Every structure is written in C-alpha cells, then in structure tokens.
Amino acid sequence: MREQSNTLKIVSAVAPGAYTADVTPVQIDRQGFGSVTFAVHVGAGGITFTGTNKIEFVLEESYDGEDWTDVLAKDVAGLDLTADDGIVLALKTAHANPTVTKFGYIGDARYVRLTTDFSGTHGTGTPLSALAIMGRPAHAPVA
C-alpha cells in the first residue's frame, strides 16, 4: 500500500493573506490526477458582510487554460449547490469565527481555478487562503 503523502499534490489556490479586493486566481493543472479537493480557510471577517458588502468564491473550469466558465453545480461534490453560477461559498452575513469549507471538483476539465469576487466596500482585510489537494495520481510517488 502506498503512503498517503506520496499520492497527493497540494497547490496553493489562494495564498494566505488579509484581503480587501479580488485575488488573482491560480490556474491549477489537473493533468495526471483523478481528483481535486479544495479547502477554503476564512478567518474572522474584516467587515460585517451583507448582500452588498460580500465575498463570493467562484470555481471555474477550462479545457484549454484560456477560456474559463463557471463550474456547474453537478460538478461540485460535498456542497448542496442549487445554481450553476460557480459560487461555492458566499460570505453575506457576519463571519466572527474562522471556518474551513471543503468541496471537490468532479468535472472533467483539465484546468480549474478558484476566484474571489469582492463586492462593496472592504475597508479592513479578511484573512483567507485556499488549497487544492489533488489525488488519485496516474503515477506515484508524487513529487
């Protein structure tokens, strides 16, 4: 049996930081991996989130790394999504305590990325980060 650490590749999807505006998304190449799980860590909100002053995390996919579309709800595992707008997490109410939200991408596009969409006014940064954990490699061990 292979060791777990030799079968996973972990990529920073959103670098840790306290943000007040959109973060440049990281393109994640899934080639050679059968699964990808995201872990989004959000600290205490820098502001009180509302329907206007909010942060939405949007999962996008691409078959060529150039043209991006929102991931459909059927291609996200672990969350109860009802809309096909790619939104996997929306901060629209007070967020006093840190949270981690985990979900998987089960679509077949080669590339994925997690974007942060800040709306309204964010005078104080909100600490956040996200990891993409790729598993089920075609070849192991994974470097």
Rosetta silent file (secondary structure, phi, psi, omega in degrees, C-alpha in Angstrom):
SEQUENCE: MREQSNTLKIVSAVAPGAYTADVTPVQIDRQGFGSVTFAVHVGAGGITFTGTNKIEFVLEESYDGEDWTDVLAKDVAGLDLTADDGIVLALKTAHANPTVTKFGYIGDARYVRLTTDFSGTHGTGTPLSALAIMGRPAHAPVA
SCORE:     score description
SCORE:     0.000 S_00000001
   1 L     0.000  134.234  179.404    0.000    0.000    0.000 S_00000001
   2 L   -75.835  148.314  175.581    1.334    3.448   -0.923 S_00000001
   3 L   -71.271  143.009 -179.824    1.783    6.083    1.728 S_00000001
   4 H   -55.665  -42.817 -175.983   -0.850    8.846    1.626 S_00000001
   5 H   -64.905  -21.167 -179.993    1.780   11.604    1.416 S_00000001
   6 H   -90.362    0.783 -178.160    3.175   10.075   -1.778 S_00000001
   7 L  -118.986    7.929  179.962   -0.194   10.132   -3.557 S_00000001
   8 L  -121.888  146.335  170.962   -1.218   13.758   -3.026 S_00000001
   9 E  -124.331  127.742 -178.016   -0.129   17.010   -4.623 S_00000001
  10 E  -113.577  128.822 -178.472   -1.036   20.199   -2.779 S_00000001
  11 E  -125.578  139.378  175.816   -1.167   23.543   -4.560 S_00000001
  12 E   -75.314  115.537  178.507   -1.930   26.969   -3.104 S_00000001
  13 E   -87.628  -32.514  172.909   -5.131   28.135   -4.829 S_00000001
  14 E  -140.292  117.191 -179.353   -5.266   31.398   -2.823 S_00000001
  15 E   -64.207  142.784  179.334   -2.148   32.454   -0.932 S_00000001
  16 E   -59.259  135.845  178.488   -2.733   33.227    2.765 S_00000001
  17 E  -179.210  171.562  173.724   -3.354   36.917    3.367 S_00000001
  18 E  -106.144  110.775 -170.316   -5.758   39.556    4.615 S_00000001
  19 E  -109.827  147.168  174.653   -7.544   40.799    1.503 S_00000001
  20 L  -119.815   -2.279 -178.605   -9.763   43.793    0.697 S_00000001
  21 L  -150.651  170.957 -178.596  -10.125   43.105   -3.044 S_00000001
  22 L   -50.754  143.920  178.190  -10.165   40.284   -5.600 S_00000001
  23 L  -103.075  137.281  177.485   -7.176   37.934   -5.576 S_00000001
  24 L   -61.932  123.369 -176.467   -5.539   36.927   -8.862 S_00000001
  25 L   -72.134  151.613  178.122   -6.644   33.307   -9.412 S_00000001
  26 L  -101.637  126.844  176.990   -4.135   30.475   -9.741 S_00000001
  27 L   -77.934  125.442 -178.172   -4.576   28.115  -12.686 S_00000001
  28 E  -110.988  120.260 -178.970   -4.428   24.521  -11.433 S_00000001
  29 E   -91.161  116.171 -177.210   -3.464   21.854  -13.958 S_00000001
  30 L   -88.475    1.762 -175.834   -5.150   18.557  -13.071 S_00000001
  31 L   -55.265  129.015  179.757   -3.293   16.502  -15.686 S_00000001
  32 L    88.805    1.238 -179.848   -2.288   13.161  -14.187 S_00000001
  33 E  -127.866  137.351 -177.509   -4.692   13.416  -11.233 S_00000001
  34 E   -90.074  -10.202 -179.153   -8.154   11.906  -10.936 S_00000001
  35 E  -149.857  156.261  172.444   -9.482   14.166   -8.193 S_00000001
  36 E  -144.361  129.046  176.941   -9.111   17.619   -6.683 S_00000001
  37 E  -116.905  135.372  177.182  -10.436   18.771   -3.327 S_00000001
  38 E  -104.002  141.698  172.329  -10.406   22.403   -2.252 S_00000001
  39 E  -124.592  112.727 -177.852  -10.067   23.585    1.348 S_00000001
  40 E  -105.209  119.860 -179.325  -11.008   27.258    1.794 S_00000001
  41 E  -108.033  122.288  178.676   -9.998   28.826    5.112 S_00000001
  42 E  -121.639  125.101  176.652  -11.641   32.118    6.057 S_00000001
  43 L   -80.430 -172.453  177.487  -10.714   33.952    9.247 S_00000001
  44 L   -59.079  134.141 -177.186  -12.924   36.377   11.137 S_00000001
  45 L   -58.853  135.780  176.534  -14.427   38.843    8.680 S_00000001
  46 L   -70.413  -21.815  177.048  -12.643   42.164    8.414 S_00000001
  47 L  -132.390  172.720  170.326  -16.069   43.734    7.908 S_00000001
  48 L   -88.591  112.903 -176.893  -19.638   42.711    8.632 S_00000001
  49 L   -70.273  146.057  176.574  -20.675   41.049    5.401 S_00000001
  50 L  -138.774 -176.722  175.495  -24.023   41.900    3.813 S_00000001
  51 L   -65.269  -20.523  178.561  -25.740   41.264    0.496 S_00000001
  52 L   -98.410  -45.909  179.164  -23.835   44.302   -0.838 S_00000001
  53 L   -97.522   94.622 -170.266  -20.510   44.017    1.031 S_00000001
  54 E  -144.306  167.885  170.604  -19.644   40.395    0.401 S_00000001
  55 E  -127.942  129.735  174.598  -17.071   37.901   -0.810 S_00000001
  56 E  -119.330  135.340  175.573  -18.001   35.100   -3.183 S_00000001
  57 E  -100.213  122.794 -175.316  -15.683   32.229   -4.076 S_00000001
  58 E  -117.609  126.298  177.817  -16.291   31.082   -7.646 S_00000001
  59 E   -94.495  127.678 -179.486  -14.969   27.810   -9.065 S_00000001
  60 E  -122.188  156.854  179.091  -14.154   27.932  -12.770 S_00000001
  61 E  -132.666  156.894  178.185  -13.019   25.316  -15.272 S_00000001
  62 E  -150.541  141.414  176.850  -11.208   25.318  -18.601 S_00000001
  63 L   -90.505  -18.993 -176.989  -10.341   22.637  -21.116 S_00000001
  64 L  -123.640   -1.237 -178.388   -7.522   24.664  -22.695 S_00000001
  65 L    78.143    5.707 -178.434   -6.323   27.009  -19.916 S_00000001
  66 L  -117.655  -50.165 -177.181   -7.578   30.002  -21.926 S_00000001
  67 L   -99.714  120.676 -174.156  -11.385   30.006  -21.956 S_00000001
  68 L  -112.385  140.739  174.865  -12.971   29.815  -18.495 S_00000001
  69 E  -133.423  155.012  176.215  -16.547   29.011  -17.496 S_00000001
  70 E   -65.297  140.450  177.758  -18.300   28.710  -14.148 S_00000001
  71 L   -71.793  138.949  177.571  -18.438   25.140  -12.851 S_00000001
  72 L   -76.278  151.506 -178.832  -21.906   23.603  -12.880 S_00000001
  73 H   -55.757  -35.852 -178.372  -23.458   22.522   -9.567 S_00000001
  74 H   -67.341  -15.778 -179.152  -23.411   18.853  -10.694 S_00000001
  75 H   -99.818   14.488  176.732  -19.603   19.018  -10.939 S_00000001
  76 E  -120.938  126.428  179.029  -19.102   20.006   -7.284 S_00000001
  77 E  -107.526  144.033  175.120  -19.127   17.361   -4.544 S_00000001
  78 L    95.277   -4.345  176.729  -19.601   17.998   -0.841 S_00000001
  79 L  -128.910  151.792  178.500  -21.769   21.123   -1.106 S_00000001
  80 L   -98.814   78.938 -178.127  -25.502   21.483   -1.668 S_00000001
  81 L   -91.358  144.141  179.631  -25.436   23.914   -4.596 S_00000001
  82 L  -117.134  -15.870 -177.975  -28.595   24.809   -6.476 S_00000001
  83 L  -112.428  151.668  178.624  -27.324   27.310   -9.065 S_00000001
  84 L   -97.658   46.389 -177.583  -24.938   26.815  -11.972 S_00000001
  85 L  -105.814    4.842  178.389  -23.067   30.073  -11.304 S_00000001
  86 L    79.990   -8.100 -177.334  -19.849   28.542   -9.948 S_00000001
  87 E   -73.066  116.821 -179.465  -20.343   30.097   -6.491 S_00000001
  88 E  -104.721  -16.135  177.651  -19.116   27.550   -3.952 S_00000001
  89 E  -156.642  130.678  178.559  -19.003   29.858   -0.930 S_00000001
  90 E  -128.890  124.179  176.765  -20.652   33.240   -0.306 S_00000001
  91 E   -99.890  103.131 -175.867  -19.925   35.426    2.707 S_00000001
  92 L  -126.783   -0.186  177.575  -23.015   37.645    3.061 S_00000001
  93 L  -134.311  169.609 -179.092  -23.542   37.723    6.838 S_00000001
  94 L   -49.431  138.965 -177.379  -21.341   38.376    9.870 S_00000001
  95 L  -131.388   78.720 -172.215  -18.415   35.946    9.985 S_00000001
  96 L   -80.156  -26.448 -175.431  -16.985   36.200   13.506 S_00000001
  97 L  -118.038  144.199  178.031  -15.233   32.815   13.713 S_00000001
  98 L   -60.640  145.736  178.257  -12.733   31.152   11.373 S_00000001
  99 E  -137.818  157.636  170.291  -14.098   28.380    9.146 S_00000001
 100 E  -125.219  127.415  178.195  -12.810   25.812    6.688 S_00000001
 101 E  -113.983  128.415 -177.349  -15.043   24.800    3.776 S_00000001
 102 E  -117.689  137.444  176.575  -14.154   21.640    1.837 S_00000001
 103 E  -157.363  159.274 -179.013  -15.514   20.568   -1.550 S_00000001
 104 E  -116.282  150.022  172.065  -14.441   18.548   -4.546 S_00000001
 105 E   -98.771  124.985 -177.461  -14.408   19.188   -8.268 S_00000001
 106 L  -120.282   15.133  175.410  -15.717   16.141  -10.156 S_00000001
 107 L   -77.222 -177.184 -176.406  -15.892   17.578  -13.659 S_00000001
 108 L  -114.788   10.589  177.689  -13.580   16.529  -16.453 S_00000001
 109 L   -69.965  148.312 -178.709  -11.878   19.803  -17.443 S_00000001
 110 L   -71.597  -36.769 -174.815   -8.087   19.774  -17.279 S_00000001
 111 E  -114.028  144.277  173.389   -7.778   23.163  -15.547 S_00000001
 112 E  -137.259  158.142  173.786   -9.609   24.652  -12.564 S_00000001
 113 E  -154.706  150.719  179.023   -9.259   27.853  -10.572 S_00000001
 114 E  -110.754  117.496  179.663  -10.894   29.420   -7.550 S_00000001
 115 E  -102.938  152.341  174.703  -11.623   33.118   -7.889 S_00000001
 116 E  -110.245  127.932 -178.083  -12.503   35.561   -5.139 S_00000001
 117 E  -117.585  101.867  178.799  -15.138   38.130   -6.010 S_00000001
 118 E   -89.058  129.252  175.786  -15.222   41.064   -3.572 S_00000001
 119 E  -122.186  148.855  177.901  -18.274   43.337   -3.834 S_00000001
 120 L    83.264 -151.868 -176.068  -18.966   46.572   -1.974 S_00000001
 121 L  -109.415  128.745 -179.919  -16.575   48.263    0.439 S_00000001
 122 L  -127.933   82.237 -178.023  -13.910   46.337    2.351 S_00000001
 123 L   -70.846  -26.682  178.671  -12.014   48.845    4.483 S_00000001
 124 L  -121.921  136.591 -176.942  -10.435   46.111    6.618 S_00000001
 125 L   -69.301  150.224  173.847   -8.972   42.924    5.157 S_00000001
 126 E  -107.952  124.505  179.004  -10.436   39.478    5.718 S_00000001
 127 E   -71.344  131.088  177.914   -7.872   36.704    6.260 S_00000001
 128 E  -156.394  160.948  175.354   -8.314   33.844    3.833 S_00000001
 129 E  -161.809  165.639  176.674   -6.500   31.138    1.930 S_00000001
 130 E  -151.075  142.054  175.345   -7.311   28.064   -0.136 S_00000001
 131 E  -116.167  145.693  169.336   -5.550   24.827   -1.018 S_00000001
 132 E  -109.362  121.104 -177.172   -6.170   22.495   -3.946 S_00000001
 133 E  -111.194  108.513 -177.293   -5.413   18.907   -2.923 S_00000001
 134 E   -96.287  135.841 -177.789   -5.025   16.627   -5.927 S_00000001
 135 E  -134.560 -175.199 -177.251   -5.304   12.877   -5.519 S_00000001
 136 E    51.802   59.080 -177.926   -5.627    9.609   -7.389 S_00000001
 137 E   -70.134  149.520  175.339   -2.426   10.193   -9.394 S_00000001
 138 L   -70.513  -30.298  179.475   -1.773    8.343  -12.639 S_00000001
 139 L  -136.316  134.977  178.433    1.823    7.852  -11.454 S_00000001
 140 L  -130.348  156.191    3.793    3.188    7.681   -7.931 S_00000001
 141 L   -75.093  159.211  179.558    5.037    8.679   -5.927 S_00000001
 142 L   -94.026  133.421  179.057    4.070   12.320   -6.408 S_00000001
 143 L   -81.021    0.000    0.000    6.843   14.876   -6.034 S_00000001
